[in-house]
Amino acid sequence: MRLSLGTRRSLLHVAVRPAPLFAVAVLVGGPLAAVIAGERSSRDRPRERFSASMLLSNFSFPRKQSRDFHFALSGKLLFVVGYYSVTGYQLYILTDYMKLDLAEAGALIGTIGLGTSLVFGFLAGPISDRIGRRKVLVIGSAILVAVATLLPFVFPYPWAMLLFALLGGIGNGVYNSVDQALNTEVLPSPDTAAKDLGILNLANTGGQIIGPGVTSGIVGLTGGYGVVFVAAAGVLVVAAFLIAPIRSVR
C-alpha cells in the first residue's frame, strides 16, 4: 500500500491512530494473499547458474516485442510522479499555500484520499473485467486526477484540497487497480514476467521519489506552489496519452 509523506503526516492528526491497523493488515494480508494466489512451488524448475551475464539480464529492460510494455512503463512512471508531486507535499501546501495552522491542516485530507482509493480500487477491477476494457479506465482516471490537481491552483482554499483528495483518491484507486491488470497483459514474455513486473514496479517507487523532488525544485525556483499544480496536471495528461498507443490491450 502506497502512502505519501503528506498522507502519513495528515493521518497522524486523525483521532484513530492507523499504524496498528496497517501493521495488522500487513501481517494478515501477506500470508492470506499467498494462500489465495495458489502459486505452484518452483522447487522443481530448472535453475540457471549464477553468473555476471545472468545478473545483468535480470536487471535489463526487455527489447523484443516490448513496445506496449514501454508505453505502460512510461505512463505509470509519469502518473506516479504527477500524483505524488502534490500528495507528497500536501501538508506543506495546506500550511504554506493555504495558510492553515498545523492543527487545522485538514486531518480529513489523508483519510479521504486513502479511503476513496481503497473503495474505488476495489470496485474498478471487477468492472474492468466485466466490460473487458482497461485503457479507457486508466486514461480516464489519469485525466480525473489531472483535473483534481488543478482545483487548488484555481481555488486556493481548503475545500479545494478536500475536493482534490476526493477526486484524486478516486482516480488513484481506479488507476492503480486497472493499470496493474493492464501491466500483466503487456509483458513481452512469460519467461521474464517476474523480472519485467519488477521493472514496472520501479515506476511506483521511483515516481514517489521523483515527484516530491520535482516539487521541491519548483518551489525553490518559484517561491510558491502554483506552478506545482499546473506542472503536475500536465504530467498526468501526458501519462494518460502514453496509454492510448498500446495495441495489445483494449
VOGU-3710 file (C-alpha; in Angstrom, 3 decimals, decimal comma):
1> mrlslgtrrs> 0,000/0,000/0,000  1,491/3,302/-1,061  1,190/6,258/1,299  2,820/9,588/0,604  4,597/11,602/3,274  1,778/14,136/3,227  -0,829/11,428/3,670  1,050/9,833/6,553  1,562/13,164/8,285  -2,103/14,073/7,831
11> llhvavrpap> -3,198/10,751/9,279  -1,242/11,491/12,443  -3,906/14,063/13,302  -6,826/11,679/12,914  -8,405/10,560/16,173  -7,936/6,866/15,344  -4,245/6,065/15,033  -3,851/3,995/11,858  -0,401/2,459/12,447  -1,599/-0,637/14,373
21> lfavavlvgg> -4,310/-1,212/11,769  -1,764/-1,087/8,942  0,518/-3,461/10,854  -2,302/-5,969/11,298  -3,301/-5,600/7,634  0,241/-6,416/6,506  0,623/-9,347/8,914  -2,694/-10,861/7,865  -2,747/-9,783/4,230  0,640/-11,213/3,241
31> plaaviager> 0,019/-14,848/4,225  -3,603/-14,610/3,068  -2,533/-13,416/-0,391  -0,037/-16,285/-0,633  -2,767/-18,810/0,170  -5,351/-17,301/-2,188  -2,898/-16,959/-5,092  -2,273/-20,721/-5,074  1,127/-20,469/-6,751  2,842/-23,752/-7,508
41> ssrdrprerf> 6,200/-24,464/-5,942  9,240/-23,508/-8,036  11,425/-26,129/-6,362  11,483/-28,446/-9,389  12,006/-25,774/-12,026  15,373/-25,627/-13,789  17,761/-23,120/-12,262  20,325/-21,038/-14,066  23,766/-20,916/-12,525  24,757/-17,563/-11,117
51> sasmllsnfs> 26,978/-15,504/-13,416  27,632/-11,908/-14,350  25,604/-12,278/-17,552  22,678/-13,798/-15,644  22,763/-10,953/-13,135  22,864/-8,379/-15,929  19,966/-9,987/-17,780  17,839/-9,926/-14,625  18,188/-6,143/-14,445  17,854/-5,388/-18,155
61> fprkqsrdfh> 14,842/-3,821/-19,835  13,060/-6,028/-22,387  13,876/-5,273/-26,013  11,916/-7,749/-28,120  8,178/-7,211/-28,632  8,242/-4,654/-25,843  6,615/-1,626/-27,468  3,452/-1,768/-25,351  5,468/-2,594/-22,245  7,481/0,604/-22,538
71> falsgkllfv> 4,377/2,720/-23,123  2,811/1,218/-19,984  6,010/1,745/-18,000  6,342/5,381/-19,078  2,677/6,091/-18,387  2,849/4,575/-14,909  6,014/6,478/-14,013  4,578/9,834/-15,083  1,270/9,169/-13,329  3,015/8,465/-10,027
81> vgyysvtgyq> 5,310/11,479/-10,474  2,348/13,778/-11,163  0,172/12,483/-8,332  2,897/12,434/-5,686  4,161/15,860/-6,691  1,073/17,126/-4,883  0,269/14,468/-2,276  3,882/14,259/-1,166  3,718/17,923/-0,189  0,058/18,226/0,774
91> lyiltdymkl> 0,807/19,045/4,423  3,019/21,952/3,365  0,530/23,014/0,709  -2,086/23,312/3,434  0,161/25,231/5,839  2,246/27,345/3,433  -0,013/27,765/0,384  -3,401/27,890/2,119  -2,107/29,379/5,387  -3,738/26,864/7,728
101> dlaeagalig> -2,162/26,081/11,069  -0,954/22,534/11,729  -3,877/21,543/13,922  -6,242/22,580/11,137  -4,214/21,019/8,384  -7,220/19,034/7,275  -6,922/15,865/9,292  -9,539/14,544/6,862  -7,352/15,031/3,770  -5,290/11,885/4,173
111> tiglgtslvf> -8,279/9,842/5,297  -10,408/10,918/2,330  -7,657/10,186/-0,182  -6,850/6,797/1,309  -10,476/5,786/1,807  -11,627/6,646/-1,708  -8,539/4,974/-3,216  -9,302/1,731/-1,400  -13,021/1,713/-2,194  -12,769/2,624/-5,879
121> gflagpisdr> -9,711/0,448/-6,367  -11,735/-2,488/-5,045  -14,645/-1,684/-7,378  -12,695/-0,815/-10,523  -11,058/-4,207/-11,047  -14,267/-6,248/-11,374  -15,862/-3,535/-13,507  -12,881/-3,562/-15,859  -13,063/-7,353/-16,114  -16,795/-7,259/-16,772
131> igrrkvlvig> -16,673/-4,693/-19,589  -13,420/-6,078/-20,995  -11,727/-2,685/-21,093  -8,530/-1,474/-19,470  -7,285/1,554/-21,390  -10,390/3,717/-21,119  -10,411/3,368/-17,321  -6,679/4,003/-16,990  -6,797/7,044/-19,275  -9,979/8,395/-17,694
141> sailvavatl> -8,653/8,053/-14,150  -5,410/9,838/-15,054  -7,397/12,710/-16,587  -9,606/12,844/-13,476  -6,546/13,203/-11,238  -5,169/15,898/-13,572  -8,400/17,892/-13,233  -8,385/17,387/-9,458  -4,797/18,643/-9,314  -5,779/21,946/-10,912
151> lpfvfpypwa> -8,505/22,671/-8,348  -6,167/24,013/-5,605  -4,455/26,179/-8,227  -7,716/27,757/-9,399  -9,274/27,853/-5,928  -6,599/28,236/-3,203  -8,979/27,348/-0,392  -9,160/24,373/1,982  -12,297/22,999/0,341  -10,377/22,679/-2,934
161> mllfallggi> -7,839/20,397/-1,239  -10,692/18,340/0,181  -12,131/18,010/-3,322  -8,670/17,157/-4,645  -8,379/14,409/-2,027  -11,794/13,037/-3,014  -11,387/13,113/-6,806  -7,679/12,330/-6,695  -8,336/9,374/-4,407  -10,991/8,036/-6,764
171> gngvynsvdq> -8,716/8,422/-9,777  -5,711/6,968/-7,996  -7,678/3,943/-6,808  -9,090/3,203/-10,256  -5,728/3,765/-11,927  -3,770/1,506/-9,603  -6,314/-1,292/-9,814  -6,840/-1,360/-13,575  -3,326/-0,347/-14,591  -1,934/-3,287/-12,631
181> alntevlpsp> -4,124/-5,611/-14,689  -3,051/-3,832/-17,877  0,593/-4,276/-16,917  0,243/-8,045/-16,708  -1,186/-8,053/-20,240  1,675/-6,142/-21,885  4,516/-8,323/-20,591  6,749/-9,290/-23,525  7,457/-12,884/-22,451  6,148/-15,341/-19,833
191> dtaakdlgil> 9,740/-16,416/-19,215  10,702/-12,971/-17,902  7,348/-11,978/-16,402  8,592/-11,657/-12,814  11,584/-9,555/-13,817  9,512/-7,310/-16,074  6,857/-6,801/-13,392  9,666/-5,805/-11,046  10,779/-3,173/-13,552  7,218/-1,872/-13,782
201> nlantggqii> 7,070/-1,672/-10,001  10,157/0,548/-10,061  7,911/3,168/-11,649  5,898/3,184/-8,415  8,809/3,593/-6,044  10,811/5,778/-8,408  7,852/8,062/-9,073  7,298/8,601/-5,358  10,910/9,738/-5,067  10,968/11,870/-8,210
211> gpgvtsgivg> 7,594/13,590/-7,641  8,376/15,323/-4,325  11,871/16,082/-5,619  10,389/17,909/-8,603  8,044/19,812/-6,283  10,954/20,837/-4,082  12,815/22,163/-7,120  9,810/24,104/-8,423  9,089/25,664/-5,033  12,750/26,578/-4,670
221> ltggygvvfv> 12,801/28,272/-8,077  9,407/29,989/-7,980  8,903/30,516/-4,261  5,365/29,129/-4,391  3,179/26,135/-5,160  1,084/27,469/-8,037  3,365/26,116/-10,759  3,463/22,743/-8,996  -0,245/22,144/-9,626  -0,025/23,119/-13,296
231> aaagvlvvaa> 3,112/21,040/-13,886  1,627/18,017/-12,109  -1,566/18,246/-14,165  0,472/18,438/-17,366  2,496/15,367/-16,408  -0,710/13,459/-15,624  -2,210/14,333/-19,009  0,938/13,079/-20,748  0,702/9,896/-18,652  -2,839/9,380/-19,932
241> fliapirsvr> -1,846/9,872/-23,570  1,001/7,361/-23,239  -1,546/4,613/-22,574  -3,533/5,308/-25,761  -0,969/3,844/-28,245  -0,943/0,441/-26,511  -2,236/-2,084/-29,056  -2,298/-5,427/-27,277  -4,865/-4,356/-24,665  -8,337/-2,924/-25,271
//
